[in-house]
Amino acid sequence: MRIRSLSLRVGLIAAGGSALALLVAGAVLIVQFTNAVERNFDLRLETLLLTLITATDLNGGVDEEAIEGRSGGSFSRPLSGWYWQSRSADTGDIIDFSPSLLFDVLPIPDLPTADNPSRIFTFTASGGRQLRALEQRVTLAPGSTFALLVAGDTQPMLWDIRAFRNSVIVWLGGLAVLFAIGIALLMRWSLRPLRRVRDDLGNIRDGKIQHLTGEYPGEIEPLVQDLNALMDSNREIVERARTHVGNLAHALKTPLAVLQNETQSAEGPLATKVGQQIGLMRDQVEHHLNRARMAAQANVLGAVTPVGPVITALARVMAKVYQERGLDVEADAGPGHRFRGEKQDLEEMAGNLFDNACKWAASKVRVSIAQHSIERRPFLTISFDDDGPGLPREERAAALSRGHRLDETKPGSGLGLSIVDELARIYGGSLKLEGSPLGGLSAQLTLPAAGSEF
């Protein structure tokens, strides 16, 4: 799975590298300590063996008082863990041994040879004790060749190694925890400028500020300047697009109005046909000009419009327009809802749907707003419900197509719902036609809401 979080990615790399370094360091320390302890143990064996050689007579007997002085009394204490013995190098018979063996002998089956007179090895003695021994073939005089051995119990050495290993694990584990805390604090501190950029972009998107402000590190400052320049350029492009659309609208509407006036004053089937085509041309020009204006405005950063005042104002207008029919117009706008877009676009979309609901309603129109999230992004849905005849499910998709009119007796060009649908899609929203709880049609307009992501 790909990790998308920069802080998590860097943190995992730093934590993995630190953990690997600590593991290697711990292993090296334990190995070095183990080797050092074993070397010290072997050096003591060598020292004691030299003392044993000097204390051995020509018959293979050992002067116990001479060797005890160098061993600190370890060889005289029973089962002290330190032992020596003297054997015949030819037959392997035991000649002498330390009192610490308690009249036992060390089970050494073979003898050092002339080719390999000195050897160090580990073996298991009686009672399951692990002993490390140094044995050497020594010739004191012609016919006086002996195998002299000094052995020590390895258990204390293993205890020291185990204690050191546990100590290393505890200390390096604590150090790993400190490293993890330090990495987390370092990541939080070092990525703070990026979080500021994210928060400022969110404020720009919500319309609270217009530019990224404040001081940033040298690595991020060029990015901040480029983003500010990009937003300024975007605003300039939008303003130029609005100006061009307005100029084009005036340039086209005036000749069409002149032609329409001329055809109205003329008579005959040709004038009637031309008048109809001019009407269609005006509708098409109006539609495409609106669409161009929508596309220019829809992605303007920082455009935020409170929804409540727009819906409340439209409700008052619709109540006056349809006053003769006595419609009950109810608008439950609610506070705090904000549309991420231009006010005139919201007025156009809501006005078309409000007017359509009032046009088909029998006695009541109700508008409500609900906020929710889609893929962790905030959206709001404005529902326009009426108690009119409704619309069959199979005809709802056709009602959103451009120029389609379901009832020719009702006034209109058939462009209202299609314009609303296209404008909602430009903003990343949607328009759906469903059955209304009032019995008629429910037009549900979903638009992006201003605010933090869920």
GUSEMAR-825770 format. One line per field, with one value per residue (C-alpha): residue number from 1; residue in one letter; x, y, z. Coordinates in steps of 0.05 Angstrom, whole numbers, plus 5000, padded with zeros to 4 digits. Example, Ala and Ser with C-alpha at 12.3 -4.5 7.8 and 13.67 -1.06 7.14 Angstrom:
2
resi = [1,2];
resn = [A,S];
u = [5246,5273];
v = [4910,4979];
w = [5156,5143];
This chain:
454
resi = [1,2,3,4,5,6,7,8,9,10,11,12,13,14,15,16,17,18,19,20,21,22,23,24,25,26,27,28,29,30,31,32,33,34,35,36,37,38,39,40,41,42,43,44,45,46,47,48,49,50,51,52,53,54,55,56,57,58,59,60,61,62,63,64,65,66,67,68,69,70,71,72,73,74,75,76,77,78,79,80,81,82,83,84,85,86,87,88,89,90,91,92,93,94,95,96,97,98,99,100,101,102,103,104,105,106,107,108,109,110,111,112,113,114,115,116,117,118,119,120,121,122,123,124,125,126,127,128,129,130,131,132,133,134,135,136,137,138,139,140,141,142,143,144,145,146,147,148,149,150,151,152,153,154,155,156,157,158,159,160,161,162,163,164,165,166,167,168,169,170,171,172,173,174,175,176,177,178,179,180,181,182,183,184,185,186,187,188,189,190,191,192,193,194,195,196,197,198,199,200,201,202,203,204,205,206,207,208,209,210,211,212,213,214,215,216,217,218,219,220,221,222,223,224,225,226,227,228,229,230,231,232,233,234,235,236,237,238,239,240,241,242,243,244,245,246,247,248,249,250,251,252,253,254,255,256,257,258,259,260,261,262,263,264,265,266,267,268,269,270,271,272,273,274,275,276,277,278,279,280,281,282,283,284,285,286,287,288,289,290,291,292,293,294,295,296,297,298,299,300,301,302,303,304,305,306,307,308,309,310,311,312,313,314,315,316,317,318,319,320,321,322,323,324,325,326,327,328,329,330,331,332,333,334,335,336,337,338,339,340,341,342,343,344,345,346,347,348,349,350,351,352,353,354,355,356,357,358,359,360,361,362,363,364,365,366,367,368,369,370,371,372,373,374,375,376,377,378,379,380,381,382,383,384,385,386,387,388,389,390,391,392,393,394,395,396,397,398,399,400,401,402,403,404,405,406,407,408,409,410,411,412,413,414,415,416,417,418,419,420,421,422,423,424,425,426,427,428,429,430,431,432,433,434,435,436,437,438,439,440,441,442,443,444,445,446,447,448,449,450,451,452,453,454];
resn = [M,R,I,R,S,L,S,L,R,V,G,L,I,A,A,G,G,S,A,L,A,L,L,V,A,G,A,V,L,I,V,Q,F,T,N,A,V,E,R,N,F,D,L,R,L,E,T,L,L,L,T,L,I,T,A,T,D,L,N,G,G,V,D,E,E,A,I,E,G,R,S,G,G,S,F,S,R,P,L,S,G,W,Y,W,Q,S,R,S,A,D,T,G,D,I,I,D,F,S,P,S,L,L,F,D,V,L,P,I,P,D,L,P,T,A,D,N,P,S,R,I,F,T,F,T,A,S,G,G,R,Q,L,R,A,L,E,Q,R,V,T,L,A,P,G,S,T,F,A,L,L,V,A,G,D,T,Q,P,M,L,W,D,I,R,A,F,R,N,S,V,I,V,W,L,G,G,L,A,V,L,F,A,I,G,I,A,L,L,M,R,W,S,L,R,P,L,R,R,V,R,D,D,L,G,N,I,R,D,G,K,I,Q,H,L,T,G,E,Y,P,G,E,I,E,P,L,V,Q,D,L,N,A,L,M,D,S,N,R,E,I,V,E,R,A,R,T,H,V,G,N,L,A,H,A,L,K,T,P,L,A,V,L,Q,N,E,T,Q,S,A,E,G,P,L,A,T,K,V,G,Q,Q,I,G,L,M,R,D,Q,V,E,H,H,L,N,R,A,R,M,A,A,Q,A,N,V,L,G,A,V,T,P,V,G,P,V,I,T,A,L,A,R,V,M,A,K,V,Y,Q,E,R,G,L,D,V,E,A,D,A,G,P,G,H,R,F,R,G,E,K,Q,D,L,E,E,M,A,G,N,L,F,D,N,A,C,K,W,A,A,S,K,V,R,V,S,I,A,Q,H,S,I,E,R,R,P,F,L,T,I,S,F,D,D,D,G,P,G,L,P,R,E,E,R,A,A,A,L,S,R,G,H,R,L,D,E,T,K,P,G,S,G,L,G,L,S,I,V,D,E,L,A,R,I,Y,G,G,S,L,K,L,E,G,S,P,L,G,G,L,S,A,Q,L,T,L,P,A,A,G,S,E,F];
u = [5000,5028,5038,5011,5029,5096,5106,5088,5135,5194,5178,5177,5243,5276,5247,5268,5338,5345,5318,5367,5425,5406,5400,5468,5499,5469,5492,5563,5566,5542,5591,5649,5632,5626,5693,5725,5698,5721,5790,5797,5774,5825,5881,5866,5870,5937,5963,5940,5969,6038,6033,6013,6073,6122,6090,6095,6154,6187,6139,6077,6059,6038,6059,5990,6016,6053,5992,5943,5978,5964,5892,5867,5847,5799,5832,5826,5752,5708,5668,5693,5688,5764,5802,5869,5895,5958,5959,6011,6020,6031,5976,5928,5930,5912,5974,5948,5887,5861,5824,5766,5748,5731,5768,5733,5768,5752,5725,5776,5778,5837,5906,5943,5991,6062,6036,5983,6012,5966,5891,5831,5762,5695,5666,5612,5635,5596,5533,5522,5573,5601,5676,5725,5795,5865,5910,5982,6032,6094,6161,6199,6255,6269,6215,6175,6121,6054,5986,5972,5901,5868,5792,5740,5664,5634,5569,5592,5618,5552,5515,5557,5544,5469,5466,5503,5457,5395,5424,5439,5369,5338,5381,5376,5301,5296,5339,5294,5233,5271,5289,5216,5194,5249,5232,5158,5175,5225,5174,5120,5167,5199,5133,5097,5108,5074,5015,5011,5008,4953,4913,4922,4899,4838,4824,4833,4784,4734,4742,4773,4839,4863,4937,4987,5017,5073,5145,5165,5231,5275,5257,5182,5184,5189,5128,5088,5106,5088,5020,5004,5024,4981,4920,4929,4936,4873,4833,4858,4840,4770,4759,4782,4736,4677,4692,4696,4632,4596,4622,4602,4533,4521,4551,4503,4440,4436,4434,4386,4340,4342,4325,4268,4238,4241,4206,4152,4135,4134,4079,4079,4103,4175,4174,4142,4194,4251,4222,4219,4291,4314,4280,4317,4382,4372,4359,4421,4464,4438,4451,4523,4540,4514,4554,4618,4605,4593,4659,4697,4668,4661,4734,4749,4788,4758,4687,4640,4565,4519,4460,4408,4400,4395,4341,4302,4304,4281,4224,4198,4202,4166,4111,4098,4103,4053,4011,3947,3952,3958,4018,4046,4121,4162,4238,4277,4346,4379,4441,4513,4506,4555,4563,4634,4620,4593,4529,4499,4508,4472,4416,4409,4407,4362,4318,4305,4288,4246,4207,4197,4170,4122,4100,4078,4057,3983,3986,4053,4128,4180,4256,4304,4379,4421,4497,4536,4602,4623,4693,4710,4691,4634,4572,4503,4438,4382,4315,4257,4193,4124,4056,4042,4029,4101,4140,4144,4211,4224,4214,4260,4324,4291,4271,4344,4360,4369,4308,4261,4193,4146,4085,4080,4024,4072,4115,4190,4244,4262,4332,4324,4336,4391,4427,4421,4447,4506,4525,4520,4566,4616,4620,4628,4556,4493,4419,4371,4296,4261,4192,4173,4145,4092,4067,4098,4169,4233,4291,4354,4412,4478,4535,4604,4600,4651,4687,4740,4741,4705];
v = [5000,5068,5116,5185,5222,5258,5261,5188,5168,5208,5185,5112,5119,5155,5105,5046,5073,5088,5019,4985,5027,5009,4935,4935,4974,4927,4865,4893,4911,4842,4807,4850,4841,4766,4762,4805,4761,4698,4727,4746,4676,4645,4691,4669,4596,4610,4643,4586,4534,4567,4566,4492,4476,4509,4473,4403,4357,4305,4251,4291,4311,4382,4427,4450,4506,4537,4538,4559,4625,4645,4619,4654,4588,4568,4500,4480,4494,4435,4445,4517,4516,4517,4452,4423,4354,4320,4259,4216,4238,4166,4127,4181,4157,4209,4227,4285,4331,4391,4383,4421,4358,4319,4256,4260,4266,4306,4262,4276,4216,4236,4269,4326,4302,4321,4356,4394,4400,4457,4460,4497,4467,4463,4398,4374,4349,4308,4342,4373,4429,4464,4472,4509,4478,4492,4430,4427,4370,4386,4350,4365,4315,4255,4204,4256,4280,4300,4329,4386,4414,4475,4483,4534,4533,4576,4589,4655,4678,4663,4699,4761,4757,4748,4806,4851,4830,4845,4912,4930,4911,4954,5014,5011,5000,5063,5100,5076,5106,5171,5170,5158,5217,5261,5241,5257,5325,5339,5321,5363,5423,5416,5405,5463,5510,5460,5455,5531,5529,5477,5518,5582,5547,5523,5595,5619,5565,5588,5661,5684,5709,5724,5706,5663,5709,5706,5685,5616,5578,5589,5520,5536,5611,5601,5554,5606,5661,5617,5599,5672,5690,5633,5656,5728,5703,5660,5720,5762,5708,5702,5777,5779,5721,5757,5820,5782,5744,5809,5842,5782,5782,5855,5845,5788,5811,5878,5852,5797,5848,5890,5830,5810,5880,5879,5812,5834,5892,5848,5800,5734,5663,5681,5735,5686,5632,5682,5706,5635,5622,5687,5665,5599,5635,5681,5621,5585,5647,5658,5586,5583,5652,5629,5565,5603,5650,5590,5556,5621,5632,5562,5551,5619,5609,5642,5650,5635,5651,5644,5602,5626,5698,5676,5625,5672,5728,5681,5655,5727,5739,5675,5689,5756,5729,5673,5712,5705,5628,5632,5586,5568,5581,5553,5562,5527,5555,5547,5586,5570,5538,5567,5550,5548,5589,5654,5686,5698,5625,5603,5653,5627,5553,5563,5613,5565,5507,5551,5579,5510,5483,5542,5535,5462,5464,5457,5495,5487,5492,5475,5487,5454,5448,5389,5385,5320,5294,5257,5225,5268,5333,5376,5384,5413,5391,5441,5406,5440,5401,5415,5382,5383,5325,5301,5268,5194,5162,5147,5221,5252,5242,5273,5334,5352,5351,5419,5448,5392,5415,5366,5411,5462,5498,5522,5583,5575,5554,5487,5510,5523,5453,5437,5502,5484,5414,5438,5492,5443,5394,5449,5461,5386,5377,5347,5356,5298,5294,5249,5239,5291,5276,5329,5285,5322,5329,5340,5374,5360,5407,5383,5434,5438,5471,5518,5492,5443,5373,5321];
w = [5000,4980,5038,5018,5082,5077,5152,5161,5104,5131,5202,5181,5144,5204,5253,5210,5202,5276,5295,5246,5274,5345,5328,5294,5352,5403,5366,5359,5433,5455,5408,5430,5503,5494,5459,5512,5569,5534,5521,5594,5615,5568,5593,5664,5642,5609,5673,5717,5669,5672,5748,5744,5700,5748,5807,5774,5792,5748,5771,5751,5822,5836,5894,5917,5961,5902,5857,5910,5919,5847,5845,5907,5939,5884,5873,5946,5955,5936,5872,5867,5792,5781,5772,5750,5738,5715,5669,5637,5565,5543,5580,5602,5674,5726,5767,5809,5813,5851,5917,5887,5847,5910,5887,5820,5753,5692,5635,5580,5533,5490,5500,5467,5414,5396,5333,5373,5443,5467,5460,5489,5489,5525,5553,5600,5668,5719,5743,5675,5687,5625,5634,5590,5594,5571,5565,5545,5533,5575,5577,5641,5629,5585,5601,5641,5594,5623,5600,5647,5647,5679,5673,5697,5701,5645,5681,5715,5648,5614,5670,5658,5583,5594,5644,5596,5538,5579,5600,5528,5506,5562,5549,5474,5479,5522,5472,5416,5452,5461,5387,5368,5411,5383,5311,5323,5353,5297,5244,5276,5281,5212,5175,5210,5150,5104,5152,5150,5074,5078,5128,5089,5025,5062,5085,5013,4989,5042,5022,5088,5057,4987,4990,5028,5080,5132,5131,5106,5104,5043,5015,5015,5000,4923,4926,4965,4916,4856,4888,4901,4830,4803,4842,4818,4747,4755,4779,4720,4671,4701,4698,4625,4609,4642,4602,4536,4551,4567,4504,4462,4493,4475,4405,4390,4425,4391,4318,4339,4372,4308,4265,4311,4309,4233,4228,4277,4231,4170,4148,4113,4126,4114,4168,4216,4202,4209,4275,4302,4282,4313,4378,4375,4361,4420,4465,4439,4447,4517,4535,4510,4538,4606,4600,4584,4643,4688,4669,4680,4749,4777,4796,4825,4890,4951,4924,4981,4986,5046,5024,5075,5051,4978,4991,5037,4985,4930,4974,4983,4908,4890,4942,4908,4837,4851,4900,4858,4863,4939,4943,5011,5001,5058,5061,5117,5100,5168,5189,5174,5105,5055,4981,4952,4890,4862,4888,4819,4801,4864,4850,4779,4799,4859,4822,4764,4811,4856,4797,4768,4834,4841,4769,4779,4852,4870,4936,4971,4958,5010,5007,5056,5063,5089,5095,5087,5061,4998,5000,5061,5024,5050,5006,5016,4983,4972,4961,4924,4939,4911,4916,4841,4794,4798,4742,4722,4735,4662,4644,4696,4657,4595,4636,4646,4572,4539,4505,4527,4551,4583,4577,4521,4557,4610,4594,4585,4536,4566,4583,4657,4685,4635,4654,4728,4715,4674,4724,4783,4746,4732,4807,4820,4843,4813,4802,4815,4806,4857,4885,4937,5007,4989,4932,4874,4848,4890,4855,4896,4881,4909,4912,4946,5015,5044,5106,5129,5102,5144];
